[in-house]
Amino acid sequence: MGLGDLVQKAVYLGIGVASYAGEKAGEKLGELRVQVQKLADEMVDRGEMTAEEGRRFVDEMVSRAQQMPTVESTAKKPTEPRKIEILDDEEPTPTSAPPSGVDAMRQQVMDLQEELRRLKRD
């Protein structure tokens, strides 16, 4: 198999995939049109819209569906990992265990503040 044959097969594969995708999109669009038409018919039967409004409604919905971007084209890839912040909202429970690093630092700050107040009074 020569390079020309490989290129030709690749082109045919691309055309085939595009054709298949077009057929599937057409099928889905046809299904959508049928469903929207049923909805419009029901609304016309109930007197919620006129036949002309129903036709415009169907045309508008199909037009919107044709213009909708695909999920892949709208998905944005993050440029960097998302940062996660972990908050500790739990109240410390009284235990006989030694205080954690944060609790020990808080206690030190409170002790230093108390000592500062005592020195200011003297």
C-alpha positions as CSV (number, residue, x, y, z in Angstrom):
1,M,0.0,0.0,0.0
2,G,1.5,3.3,-1.1
3,L,1.3,6.6,0.5
4,G,-1.2,7.8,-2.1
5,D,-3.5,4.9,-1.2
6,L,-3.2,5.7,2.5
7,V,-4.0,9.4,1.9
8,Q,-7.0,8.4,-0.3
9,K,-8.3,6.1,2.4
10,A,-7.9,8.8,5.0
11,V,-9.8,11.2,2.9
12,Y,-12.6,8.7,2.3
13,L,-12.7,7.9,6.0
14,G,-13.1,11.6,6.8
15,I,-15.9,12.0,4.2
16,G,-17.6,8.9,5.6
17,V,-17.5,10.2,9.2
18,A,-18.7,13.6,8.2
19,S,-21.6,12.0,6.2
20,Y,-22.5,9.8,9.1
21,A,-22.5,12.6,11.6
22,G,-24.6,14.7,9.2
23,E,-27.1,11.9,8.9
24,K,-27.3,11.4,12.7
25,A,-27.7,15.2,13.2
26,G,-30.5,15.2,10.6
27,E,-32.2,12.3,12.4
28,K,-32.1,14.0,15.7
29,L,-33.3,17.3,14.3
30,G,-36.2,15.4,12.6
31,E,-37.1,13.8,16.0
32,L,-36.9,17.2,17.7
33,R,-39.2,18.7,15.0
34,V,-41.8,15.9,15.5
35,Q,-41.7,16.4,19.3
36,V,-42.0,20.2,19.1
37,Q,-44.8,19.8,16.5
38,K,-46.7,17.5,18.9
39,L,-46.3,20.1,21.7
40,A,-47.5,22.9,19.5
41,D,-50.5,20.9,18.3
42,E,-51.5,20.2,21.9
43,M,-51.2,23.9,22.7
44,V,-53.3,24.8,19.7
45,D,-55.9,22.2,20.6
46,R,-56.1,23.7,24.1
47,G,-56.4,27.2,22.7
48,E,-53.2,28.4,24.2
49,M,-51.9,29.5,20.8
50,T,-53.1,29.9,17.3
51,A,-52.1,27.6,14.4
52,E,-49.8,30.4,13.0
53,E,-48.2,30.9,16.4
54,G,-47.7,27.1,16.5
55,R,-45.9,27.1,13.2
56,R,-43.6,29.9,14.2
57,F,-43.0,28.2,17.5
58,V,-41.9,25.0,15.8
59,D,-39.7,26.9,13.3
60,E,-38.1,28.9,16.1
61,M,-37.3,25.8,18.2
62,V,-35.8,23.9,15.3
63,S,-33.8,27.0,14.3
64,R,-32.5,27.3,17.9
65,A,-31.5,23.6,17.9
66,Q,-29.5,24.1,14.7
67,Q,-27.7,27.0,16.1
68,M,-26.8,25.5,19.5
69,P,-23.1,24.9,20.0
70,T,-22.0,21.4,20.9
71,V,-20.9,20.5,24.4
72,E,-17.4,19.9,23.2
73,S,-17.1,23.4,21.7
74,T,-18.4,25.1,24.8
75,A,-16.4,23.2,27.3
76,K,-13.5,25.3,28.6
77,K,-10.4,23.6,29.6
78,P,-8.9,25.1,32.8
79,T,-5.6,26.8,32.4
80,E,-4.5,25.7,35.9
81,P,-5.7,23.4,38.6
82,R,-8.6,24.8,40.7
83,K,-7.5,25.8,44.2
84,I,-9.4,24.2,47.0
85,E,-9.6,25.9,50.4
86,I,-10.4,23.7,53.4
87,L,-12.1,25.5,56.2
88,D,-12.3,24.2,59.7
89,D,-15.7,25.3,61.1
90,E,-15.9,22.8,63.8
91,E,-15.7,23.9,67.4
92,P,-12.8,22.3,69.3
93,T,-14.1,19.6,71.6
94,P,-12.8,19.6,75.1
95,T,-10.5,16.6,75.5
96,S,-7.6,15.7,77.7
97,A,-5.4,15.4,74.6
98,P,-2.7,18.1,74.1
99,P,-3.9,21.1,72.0
100,S,-3.2,21.0,68.3
101,G,-0.7,23.4,66.6
102,V,-3.4,26.0,65.9
103,D,-4.9,25.7,69.4
104,A,-1.4,26.0,71.0
105,M,-0.7,29.1,68.9
106,R,-4.0,30.7,70.0
107,Q,-3.2,30.0,73.6
108,Q,0.2,31.6,73.2
109,V,-1.4,34.7,71.7
110,M,-3.9,34.9,74.5
111,D,-1.1,34.4,77.1
112,L,1.0,37.1,75.5
113,Q,-2.0,39.5,75.3
114,E,-2.6,38.9,79.0
115,E,1.1,39.5,79.9
116,L,1.0,42.7,77.8
117,R,-2.1,44.0,79.7
118,R,-0.4,43.2,83.0
119,L,2.8,45.0,82.0
120,K,0.8,48.1,80.9
121,R,-0.9,48.2,84.3
122,D,2.5,48.2,86.2
